[in-house]
Amino acid sequence: MPGQQLHDYAEDEFLYNRFMEPALRQALSFLSFPKTEGTVLDAGCGPGGLFPLLLEALGPSGALVAIDRSTPHLKVAEELIASQAFQERVQLAHVDLESTLPYPDGSFDGVWSADVITPDDFADIPSVASEFFRVLRPGGFLALFYGNWLRQQLLPGHSRLEHLISIAKEFAYARDRAWGGHNHPECAERWLREAGCESTVLRLVPVSYRQPLPSHVHRFLADYSLGTFYDKAIQEFGARVGLDASDLALWRRLSDPASPDFILNQPDYVCVQVGMLAVGQKHARSPRGASSARHNPRAASHPPTCPAKPLGEQRWDSLAC
């Protein structure tokens, strides 16, 4: 991920996961998890906020291999595993998703990646998706989930203002690489087909809240969505997208907790965010690793040199190869 700063934003990540939990649960319910002793790869696990949901979906005999390249996040994930007594079910590894994964062909019953594979962080998304496909067992699923943060409805009744803010947010995300056309998470189903998946589908999984807002939802919206992402996008790109003085004055009234017009305190407030789940399957007839070699030159010229270690034998701070 060229130029990416690996900040420790674990607390924000946990808050976001709680906000999106209804959509995440619905997304996981669409996936065909093994009934017994399945193993799923959590690609880009971050601080581990989705471990409980993934393990619940896997059932009591299932196991999770969780990989990320952020050392701060993996440290938090290690603490979470210890606090929740997940040591026997979750294996952590420090892995860069733009490298060849250190697992043999057909290692996993499923690959799950949530809010990770985006154009601003990955120069060659088809190769990343093909590498995920390579490590899938025949019959396994490949699932990419996105919170779809560019198309939120957090400012009900102010669609023009929110539309311009969303454009400003996209400028902020696309500093190094444009989001558009096939190079956009909304087209993630195409990435799965190009990787070799069949039976692909894109599902929409909404989450909505209304008054009285749960405390964690209020905090997420006030501090994270409005107070950080919306406000930062306005400051950096507001003028570029056409926000004028009256728009900025309206924004200040709606986003200031001390204002009588603070939108989160309005009695009829409602917010909606529609997550997206792109999912495909590696059919049993698919030659093991064939798609990865066809679409991903890295896999063809640099096959993994070591097998995946059993749970408990590989620490997050090294590839153990």
Residue pairs with C-beta under 8 A, 6 or more apart in sequence:
1 69
1 96
1 98
1 121
1 122
2 123
2 176
3 176
4 121
6 69
6 70
6 71
6 72
6 73
7 72
8 70
8 72
8 73
8 76
10 46
10 47
10 72
10 73
10 76
12 224
12 228
13 46
13 47
13 49
13 73
14 47
14 49
15 216
15 219
15 220
15 223
15 224
16 49
16 147
16 220
16 224
17 24
17 49
17 50
18 216
18 220
19 207
19 216
19 217
19 220
19 221
19 273
20 147
20 207
20 273
20 275
21 53
21 207
22 207
23 147
23 205
23 206
23 207
23 273
23 274
23 275
24 50
24 53
24 114
24 145
24 205
24 275
25 53
26 205
27 143
27 145
27 203
27 205
27 275
27 277
28 53
28 54
28 57
29 57
30 203
30 277
30 279
31 57
31 110
31 112
31 141
31 143
31 279
32 110
32 141
32 281
33 40
33 57
33 58
33 59
33 62
33 109
33 110
34 58
34 62
34 109
34 110
35 59
36 59
36 61
36 62
37 61
37 62
37 63
38 58
38 59
38 61
38 62
38 63
38 109
38 110
39 62
39 63
39 64
39 65
39 107
39 108
39 109
40 54
40 58
40 62
40 63
40 64
40 65
40 108
40 109
40 110
40 111
40 112
41 64
41 65
41 66
41 67
41 103
41 107
41 108
41 110
41 111
41 112
41 132
41 135
42 50
42 51
42 54
42 64
42 65
42 66
42 67
42 112
42 113
43 67
43 97
43 111
43 112
43 113
43 116
43 132
44 67
44 68
44 97
44 113
44 114
44 115
44 116
44 117
45 51
45 66
45 67
45 68
45 73
45 77
45 92
46 68
46 70
46 73
46 77
47 73
47 76
47 77
47 80
48 66
48 73
48 76
48 77
48 80
48 81
48 90
49 80
50 112
50 114
51 64
51 66
51 77
51 80
51 81
51 84
51 86
51 90
52 84
54 64
54 112
55 62
55 64
55 86
55 89
55 90
58 64
62 89
63 89
63 90
63 91
63 311
64 89
64 90
64 91
65 90
65 91
65 93
65 103
65 108
65 308
65 311
66 77
66 90
66 91
66 92
66 93
67 92
67 93
67 94
67 95
67 97
67 101
68 74
68 77
68 94
68 95
69 94
69 95
69 96
69 97
71 94
71 317
74 92
74 94
74 316
74 317
77 92
77 316
78 92
78 316
80 86
81 87
81 90
81 92
87 312
88 311
88 312
89 311
90 311
91 309
91 311
91 312
91 314
92 314
92 315
92 316
93 102
93 314
93 315
93 316
93 319
93 320
94 316
94 317
94 318
94 319
95 101
95 102
95 319
97 116
97 117
97 122
97 128
97 131
98 122
98 123
98 124
98 127
98 128
99 298
100 131
100 298
100 299
100 302
100 303
100 304
101 131
101 132
101 134
101 135
101 304
102 304
102 306
102 308
102 319
102 321
103 135
103 304
103 307
103 308
104 135
104 304
104 307
104 308
105 134
105 135
105 288
105 289
105 292
106 135
106 136
106 137
106 138
106 288
106 289
107 135
107 137
107 308
108 135
108 136
108 137
108 140
109 136
109 137
109 139
109 140
109 141
110 136
110 140
110 141
110 142
110 143
111 132
111 133
111 135
111 136
111 140
111 141
111 142
111 143
112 143
112 145
113 132
113 143
113 144
113 145
114 144
114 145
114 146
115 145
115 146
115 147
117 125
117 128
117 129
117 144
117 185
117 188
117 191
118 173
118 179
118 185
119 125
119 174
119 177
119 178
119 179
119 183
119 184
120 173
120 174
120 175
120 176
120 177
120 179
122 128
123 177
125 183
125 191
126 191
126 194
126 195
126 295
126 296
127 295
127 296
127 297
127 298
129 142
129 144
129 191
129 192
129 194
129 195
129 295
130 194
130 195
130 196
130 291
130 292
130 294
130 295
130 296
130 299
131 292
131 296
131 298
131 299
132 142
132 195
133 142
133 192
133 195
133 196
133 197
133 282
133 291
133 292
134 289
134 291
134 292
134 293
134 296
134 299
136 142
136 282
137 282
138 282
138 283
138 284
138 285
138 286
138 288
139 281
139 282
139 283
139 284
140 281
140 282
141 279
141 280
141 281
141 282
142 192
142 195
142 197
142 279
142 280
142 281
142 282
143 277
143 278
143 279
144 185
144 188
144 191
144 192
144 277
144 278
144 279
145 275
145 276
145 277
145 278
146 185
146 188
146 275
146 276
146 277
146 278
147 273
147 275
148 185
148 186
148 273
148 274
148 275
148 276
149 169
149 229
149 273
150 166
150 169
150 170
150 173
151 166
151 274
152 162
152 166
152 225
152 271
152 272
152 273
153 162
153 271
153 272
153 273
154 162
154 221
154 225
154 226
154 230
154 263
154 271
154 273
155 161
155 162
155 165
155 254
155 263
156 263
156 268
156 269
156 270
156 271
158 250
158 254
161 243
161 247
161 250
161 251
161 254
164 238
164 241
164 242
164 243
164 247
165 230
165 233
165 234
165 238
165 241
165 243
165 251
167 237
167 241
168 233
168 234
168 236
168 237
168 238
168 240
168 241
168 243
169 229
169 230
169 233
170 179
171 233
171 236
171 237
171 240
171 241
172 232
172 233
172 236
172 237
173 179
177 183
179 185
181 187
182 190
185 276
186 276
188 202
188 276
188 278
189 200
189 201
189 202
189 278
189 280
191 278
192 200
192 278
192 279
192 280
193 200
193 280
194 295
195 280
195 291
195 292
195 295
196 282
196 286
196 290
196 291
196 292
196 294
196 295
197 280
197 281
197 282
198 280
198 281
198 282
198 283
198 286
199 280
199 281
199 283
200 278
200 279
200 280
200 281
201 278
201 279
201 280
202 276
202 277
202 278
203 276
203 277
203 279
204 274
204 275
204 276
204 277
205 274
205 275
205 276
205 277
206 272
206 273
206 274
206 275
207 272
207 273
207 274
207 275
208 270
208 271
208 272
208 273
209 217
209 270
209 271
210 268
210 269
210 270
210 271
211 266
211 267
211 268
211 269
211 270
213 221
213 264
213 269
218 264
221 264
221 271
222 257
222 264
226 255
226 263
226 264
227 255
230 251
230 255
231 255
234 243
234 248
234 251
238 247
238 248
243 251
252 259
253 259
253 261
253 262
254 261
254 262
254 263
255 262
255 263
256 262
257 264
257 265
263 269
289 299
292 299
292 300
293 299
293 300
305 321
306 319
306 320
306 321
308 314
309 320
313 320
314 320
